[in-house]
Amino acid sequence: MENDPIAGRLGAVYPELPPGERAVVRVLLDDYPFAALGSLRALAERAGVSPPTASRLFDRLGYGGFADFQAAVRDGARDRSRLLEFVTRRAPANDRAGDPTGDQAGDVSGAALDHPWAEPAPAREAGPAAPGGETDQDSPVGEAGASSWWQAAENLRAGLDGTLTAVPEPLYHRAAALLAEAGSVWALGGPLSELAADYLIRQLAGLRPRAERVPGSAPGRARTVLDLTASDVIVAYDFRRYSPSTARFVHAARARGARLVLVTDAWGSPLAAEAEVLIRLPREAAGPIAPLAHEIAVTELLLVATAARLAPAGRAAGRLAALDELTQTL
């Protein structure tokens, strides 16, 4: 967030704002950029002000309303590497600014203390001893590293809770109905989310036949699309930076009539309008690392719902028993 010009501007104008608009800035910066992705009314409610008060902040900043501000946040963050930003902020100051006497950069969780909108974090006692007898305070990574780890763990826990709360149960059942009844199921993802797609197919193939990963090569994908029909389902995991190859395959599959289950993020994948079932994960990451745990958790719940749908017909149990027997034989 430190390198984001919009966040920097919000912090710079904060001291000059009236109390109501300060409250809006605090909400935005405490949960940046996610607080900017909802509605103006939701943002105002979180800040404890009226929507007109929140709207005046964006007028004051020179935007043509909240929608323009929201678009600027999306555009500014879409291509930023959060892992690169994290590593840069933790590098020695002399590496960043050419100052041979610079100190180590402050940790991520403590950086907020430099900002006028931040409340000081309560002091934390030393954590439990590690297997080798070290505590958080005398760990080789140092207090800053331990604090960053702690904050990332808290973010992961909160983000996972938010994900499980935000995706309603009926949505899982709608997706499960497609996965259970489709003629075939094909899954794909981007450079990291392909791991979630692979996990889905590995498990789903034990529950039903014709569950496959989308091939990586263009000729393989062409052969796959050639045989798709309206009875087939594509499951796409698409997170920013959104994969052009995923988009090309989905558009081609949709042109053949295949239906789409899309698992994406709060930013809004370009494929969202194509989805019959849209599962949107509300938070992007724990610390600087992309939230594969969130994607896997949602995938596991999809599999549970699908298995429950197949169980009454006895299809899943018979297939799993046969698969287990073959596995032992081979």
C-alpha positions as CSV (number, residue, x, y, z in Angstrom):
1,M,0.0,0.0,0.0
2,E,2.9,2.3,0.7
3,N,3.7,2.6,-3.0
4,D,0.2,3.1,-4.1
5,P,-0.3,6.8,-5.2
6,I,-4.0,6.8,-4.2
7,A,-3.4,5.5,-0.7
8,G,-0.5,7.9,-0.4
9,R,-2.8,10.8,-1.4
10,L,-5.5,9.7,1.1
11,G,-2.8,9.7,3.9
12,A,-1.5,13.1,2.8
13,V,-4.9,14.9,2.9
14,Y,-6.1,13.2,6.0
15,P,-5.0,16.0,8.5
16,E,-6.9,18.6,6.5
17,L,-10.2,16.8,6.3
18,P,-13.3,17.3,8.5
19,P,-14.0,14.5,11.0
20,G,-16.6,12.6,8.9
21,E,-14.3,12.4,5.9
22,R,-11.4,11.4,8.1
23,A,-13.5,8.5,9.3
24,V,-14.0,7.4,5.7
25,V,-10.2,7.6,5.0
26,R,-9.5,5.5,8.1
27,V,-11.8,2.8,6.8
28,L,-10.2,2.9,3.3
29,L,-6.6,2.8,4.5
30,D,-7.2,0.2,7.3
31,D,-8.6,-2.2,4.7
32,Y,-7.0,-1.0,1.4
33,P,-7.9,-1.6,-1.4
34,F,-10.8,-3.9,-0.4
35,A,-12.8,-1.3,1.4
36,A,-13.0,0.6,-1.9
37,L,-14.5,-2.3,-3.8
38,G,-18.0,-2.3,-2.3
39,S,-20.8,0.2,-2.5
40,L,-20.7,3.8,-1.3
41,R,-23.4,3.0,1.2
42,A,-21.4,0.1,2.7
43,L,-18.3,2.2,3.0
44,A,-20.3,5.0,4.7
45,E,-21.8,2.5,7.1
46,R,-18.4,1.1,8.1
47,A,-17.2,4.7,8.7
48,G,-20.3,5.6,10.7
49,V,-21.2,8.5,8.4
50,S,-23.9,9.3,5.8
51,P,-23.4,8.5,2.1
52,P,-23.3,12.2,1.2
53,T,-20.5,12.8,3.7
54,A,-18.5,9.9,2.1
55,S,-19.3,11.2,-1.4
56,R,-17.9,14.7,-0.5
57,L,-14.5,13.1,0.2
58,F,-14.2,11.9,-3.4
59,D,-15.4,15.2,-4.8
60,R,-12.8,16.9,-2.7
61,L,-10.1,14.6,-4.1
62,G,-11.1,15.6,-7.7
63,Y,-12.9,12.4,-8.7
64,G,-16.2,12.5,-10.6
65,G,-17.8,10.6,-7.7
66,F,-17.2,7.3,-5.9
67,A,-17.4,5.2,-9.1
68,D,-14.4,7.1,-10.6
69,F,-12.5,6.7,-7.4
70,Q,-13.3,3.0,-7.3
71,A,-12.1,2.6,-11.0
72,A,-8.9,4.4,-10.2
73,V,-8.2,2.0,-7.2
74,R,-8.8,-1.0,-9.4
75,D,-6.6,0.2,-12.2
76,G,-3.8,1.2,-9.9
77,A,-3.7,-2.1,-8.0
78,R,-4.4,-4.5,-10.9
79,D,-0.8,-4.9,-12.0
80,R,1.1,-4.4,-8.7
81,S,3.0,-7.3,-7.3
82,R,2.2,-7.4,-3.6
83,L,5.1,-9.9,-3.0
84,L,7.5,-7.5,-4.7
85,E,6.2,-4.6,-2.6
86,F,6.6,-6.6,0.6
87,V,10.1,-7.6,-0.1
88,T,11.1,-4.1,-1.2
89,R,9.7,-2.6,2.1
90,R,11.6,-5.2,4.1
91,A,14.9,-4.6,2.3
92,P,17.6,-2.5,4.1
93,A,17.0,1.2,3.6
94,N,20.4,1.6,1.9
95,D,19.4,-0.9,-0.7
96,R,16.4,1.2,-1.6
97,A,17.7,4.7,-1.3
98,G,21.5,4.4,-1.6
99,D,22.0,5.4,2.0
100,P,24.9,3.4,3.5
101,T,23.8,4.1,7.0
102,G,20.2,3.2,6.6
103,D,18.4,1.0,9.1
104,Q,16.4,-2.1,8.4
105,A,12.9,-1.3,7.0
106,G,10.1,-1.6,9.5
107,D,7.9,-4.7,9.4
108,V,4.6,-4.7,7.5
109,S,2.4,-4.7,10.5
110,G,4.3,-1.9,12.2
111,A,4.5,0.4,9.2
112,A,1.0,1.8,10.0
113,L,2.4,3.5,13.0
114,D,4.0,6.1,10.7
115,H,0.5,7.2,9.5
116,P,-1.7,9.7,11.2
117,W,-4.8,7.6,10.8
118,A,-3.3,4.5,12.6
119,E,-3.9,3.5,16.2
120,P,-0.9,2.0,17.9
121,A,-1.0,-1.7,18.1
122,P,-1.1,-3.3,21.5
123,A,2.2,-4.8,22.7
124,R,2.3,-8.6,22.2
125,E,3.9,-10.9,24.6
126,A,6.6,-13.3,23.4
127,G,5.1,-16.3,21.7
128,P,5.5,-19.9,22.8
129,A,8.8,-21.5,22.6
130,A,9.7,-23.1,19.3
131,P,10.8,-26.7,19.2
132,G,14.4,-25.6,19.5
133,G,13.6,-23.5,22.6
134,E,13.5,-20.1,20.9
135,T,10.7,-17.7,21.4
136,D,9.4,-15.1,18.9
137,Q,11.7,-12.5,20.4
138,D,15.0,-14.5,20.2
139,S,14.1,-16.2,16.9
140,P,16.8,-15.8,14.1
141,V,14.3,-13.9,12.0
142,G,14.1,-11.2,14.6
143,E,11.2,-9.4,16.1
144,A,10.2,-7.7,12.9
145,G,10.1,-11.0,11.0
146,A,8.1,-12.6,13.8
147,S,5.6,-9.7,13.9
148,S,5.2,-9.9,10.1
149,W,4.5,-13.6,10.3
150,W,2.0,-13.1,13.1
151,Q,0.2,-10.4,11.1
152,A,0.1,-12.7,8.0
153,A,-1.3,-15.5,10.1
154,E,-4.0,-13.2,11.5
155,N,-4.8,-12.0,8.0
156,L,-5.0,-15.5,6.7
157,R,-7.4,-16.5,9.5
158,A,-9.6,-13.5,9.0
159,G,-9.6,-13.8,5.2
160,L,-10.5,-17.4,5.3
161,D,-13.4,-16.7,7.7
162,G,-14.5,-13.9,5.4
163,T,-14.4,-16.2,2.4
164,L,-16.5,-18.9,4.1
165,T,-19.0,-16.4,5.2
166,A,-19.3,-14.5,1.9
167,V,-20.0,-17.6,-0.3
168,P,-23.5,-18.7,0.6
169,E,-24.4,-22.4,0.8
170,P,-27.0,-22.2,-2.1
171,L,-24.2,-21.2,-4.4
172,Y,-22.2,-24.3,-3.6
173,H,-25.3,-26.4,-4.4
174,R,-25.9,-24.7,-7.7
175,A,-22.3,-25.4,-8.7
176,A,-22.5,-29.0,-7.4
177,A,-25.6,-29.7,-9.5
178,L,-23.6,-28.7,-12.6
179,L,-20.5,-30.7,-11.6
180,A,-22.6,-33.8,-10.8
181,E,-24.8,-33.8,-13.9
182,A,-22.4,-32.5,-16.6
183,G,-21.4,-34.7,-19.5
184,S,-17.8,-33.8,-18.8
185,V,-16.1,-31.3,-16.4
186,W,-13.0,-29.4,-17.5
187,A,-11.0,-27.2,-15.1
188,L,-8.2,-24.7,-15.6
189,G,-6.6,-21.8,-13.8
190,G,-3.8,-19.3,-14.0
191,P,-0.1,-19.7,-13.0
192,L,-1.0,-20.3,-9.3
193,S,-4.7,-21.1,-9.3
194,E,-4.1,-24.0,-11.6
195,L,-3.1,-25.8,-8.4
196,A,-6.7,-25.5,-7.2
197,A,-8.0,-26.6,-10.6
198,D,-5.7,-29.7,-10.4
199,Y,-6.9,-30.4,-6.9
200,L,-10.6,-30.2,-8.0
201,I,-10.1,-32.7,-10.8
202,R,-8.0,-35.1,-8.8
203,Q,-10.8,-35.4,-6.3
204,L,-13.7,-35.1,-8.7
205,A,-12.4,-37.9,-10.9
206,G,-12.9,-40.3,-8.0
207,L,-16.5,-39.2,-7.8
208,R,-17.5,-39.2,-11.4
209,P,-16.1,-40.0,-14.9
210,R,-14.9,-37.5,-17.5
211,A,-13.4,-35.0,-15.1
212,E,-10.3,-33.6,-16.8
213,R,-7.7,-30.8,-16.6
214,V,-7.7,-28.5,-19.6
215,P,-4.5,-29.2,-21.6
216,G,-1.8,-26.5,-21.5
217,S,-0.9,-26.5,-25.2
218,A,-2.9,-24.7,-27.9
219,P,-3.4,-27.9,-30.0
220,G,-4.6,-29.8,-26.9
221,R,-7.0,-27.0,-26.0
222,A,-8.3,-26.9,-29.6
223,R,-9.1,-30.7,-29.5
224,T,-10.9,-30.2,-26.2
225,V,-13.0,-27.3,-27.4
226,L,-13.9,-29.2,-30.6
227,D,-15.8,-31.8,-28.7
228,L,-17.5,-29.6,-26.1
229,T,-21.3,-29.4,-26.1
230,A,-24.0,-27.7,-24.0
231,S,-23.9,-30.6,-21.5
232,D,-20.3,-29.9,-20.5
233,V,-19.0,-27.6,-17.7
234,I,-15.9,-25.5,-17.4
235,V,-14.6,-24.6,-14.0
236,A,-12.2,-21.7,-14.3
237,Y,-10.1,-20.2,-11.5
238,D,-9.3,-16.6,-12.6
239,F,-7.6,-14.1,-10.3
240,R,-5.7,-11.0,-11.1
241,R,-3.6,-10.7,-13.0
242,Y,-6.2,-12.4,-15.1
243,S,-4.9,-15.0,-17.5
244,P,-5.5,-14.2,-21.2
245,S,-5.1,-17.9,-22.1
246,T,-7.9,-18.8,-19.6
247,A,-10.1,-16.1,-21.1
248,R,-9.5,-17.4,-24.7
249,F,-10.3,-21.0,-23.7
250,V,-13.5,-20.0,-21.8
251,H,-14.7,-17.8,-24.7
252,A,-14.2,-20.6,-27.1
253,A,-15.9,-23.2,-24.8
254,R,-18.8,-20.9,-24.3
255,A,-19.2,-20.5,-28.0
256,R,-19.7,-24.3,-28.2
257,G,-22.4,-24.1,-25.5
258,A,-20.4,-25.2,-22.5
259,R,-21.4,-23.7,-19.1
260,L,-19.1,-21.9,-16.8
261,V,-18.4,-22.1,-13.0
262,L,-16.1,-19.2,-12.2
263,V,-14.1,-18.8,-9.0
264,T,-12.6,-15.3,-8.9
265,D,-11.7,-12.4,-6.7
266,A,-13.2,-9.2,-5.5
267,W,-11.8,-7.2,-8.4
268,G,-14.2,-8.8,-11.0
269,S,-12.7,-11.1,-13.6
270,P,-13.5,-10.2,-17.2
271,L,-15.1,-13.6,-17.4
272,A,-17.7,-12.8,-14.7
273,A,-20.5,-12.0,-17.2
274,E,-20.0,-15.4,-18.8
275,A,-20.5,-17.4,-15.6
276,E,-23.6,-19.4,-14.8
277,V,-22.3,-19.8,-11.3
278,L,-20.0,-17.0,-10.0
279,I,-18.1,-17.6,-6.8
280,R,-16.3,-14.4,-5.8
281,L,-13.8,-14.6,-3.0
282,P,-13.9,-11.3,-1.0
283,R,-10.3,-11.0,0.1
284,E,-7.2,-11.3,-1.9
285,A,-4.4,-12.5,0.3
286,A,-2.8,-13.1,3.7
287,G,0.1,-10.6,3.8
288,P,1.9,-10.6,0.4
289,I,1.2,-14.2,-0.6
290,A,-1.7,-15.1,-2.9
291,P,-4.5,-16.9,-1.0
292,L,-4.3,-20.5,-2.3
293,A,-5.8,-21.6,1.0
294,H,-9.0,-19.7,0.2
295,E,-9.3,-21.3,-3.2
296,I,-8.6,-24.8,-1.8
297,A,-11.2,-24.3,1.0
298,V,-13.9,-23.3,-1.5
299,T,-12.9,-26.2,-3.8
300,E,-13.2,-28.6,-0.9
301,L,-16.7,-27.3,-0.1
302,L,-17.6,-27.7,-3.8
303,L,-16.5,-31.3,-3.7
304,V,-18.4,-32.0,-0.5
305,A,-21.6,-30.6,-2.1
306,T,-21.0,-32.6,-5.3
307,A,-20.3,-35.8,-3.4
308,A,-23.6,-35.3,-1.4
309,R,-25.5,-34.9,-4.6
310,L,-24.0,-38.1,-6.1
311,A,-24.3,-40.2,-3.0
312,P,-28.0,-41.0,-3.1
313,A,-27.7,-42.6,-6.5
314,G,-24.8,-44.8,-5.3
315,R,-22.6,-43.7,-8.2
316,A,-19.9,-42.1,-6.1
317,A,-19.6,-45.0,-3.6
318,G,-19.4,-47.7,-6.3
319,R,-16.8,-45.7,-8.3
320,L,-14.7,-44.9,-5.2
321,A,-14.7,-48.6,-4.2
322,A,-13.7,-49.7,-7.6
323,L,-11.0,-47.1,-7.8
324,D,-9.6,-48.1,-4.4
325,E,-9.5,-51.8,-5.5
326,L,-7.7,-50.9,-8.8
327,T,-5.2,-48.8,-7.0
328,Q,-4.3,-51.6,-4.7
329,T,-4.0,-54.0,-7.6
330,L,-1.9,-51.7,-9.8
